Amino acid sequence: MLTAQKETQTDAFGAYKLYLALRLHFNSDSYDAVKYNFKTSGGDLEKFRNKPEAYWFNALAKKYTFKQLIQVFLAQFLAGKKWGGMHTSQADFEGTYTDWLRKIESLTYTFEQDLATLKVHLETGGKQCVLSELFVCDSGRPFVIDRYHRKQITLETITLLDILTGFVLKCDTDVKDTILWPKTKRLIKKYEPFLELDRSKFRAILLQNFPLRGEAG
């Protein structure tokens, strides 16, 4: 999705409208920023000009391309910043973006390392390292989600796993956790349109580490 976006600049109001679209995307169940091409019904130019934060969007529009603005706001919302980093320091804002870029640039490595971590925990627990074990809900939520909340694997990995297997919807009726699961489930689904990957490549990595039960040696 991001590769289709332009490497052109926008203005302060354009940056503001993009921000509104992504904020709504991550804080609403019904709105899909990608589906609606980052367009919302909100955003009045005259009102925007009088907003104290207009200077902030102007600075961002000068610094980043349109595609980069999507990425930089995306990184903030994925980090749990409800207001998209608007009220954080410049160092924190840029650091969050840099950290996200680093993970995306090493996505294959991150995925492989996280799968290795999952293997260790399954083996330690006397479990077989097959694909289905990743999604068993012994703790009230899928094994991989439990490991994510323990900060042992990344959001990118659990999102990739859902893209490749669709486990979120398949496990939904078995999950007993009514506090963390709904938020995590939505975050995964909201993130998916922004993760660009070679599905065949990542599926091969996944099955190499966690074969289907009938293929396990």
Secondary structure, DSSP 8 states (H G I E B T S, - for coil): -GGGS------HHHHHHHHHHHHHHHH-SS--TTTTTT--S---HHHHHTSTTHHHHHHHHHHS-HHHHHHHHHHHHHTT-TTTTTTS-HHHHHHHHHHHHHHHHTHHHHHHHHHHHHHHHHHHTT---SGGGGG--TTSS-HHHHHHHTTSS-HHHHHHHHHHH-HHHHHGGG---SSHHHHHHHHHHHHGGG----HHHHHHHHHHHS--GGG--
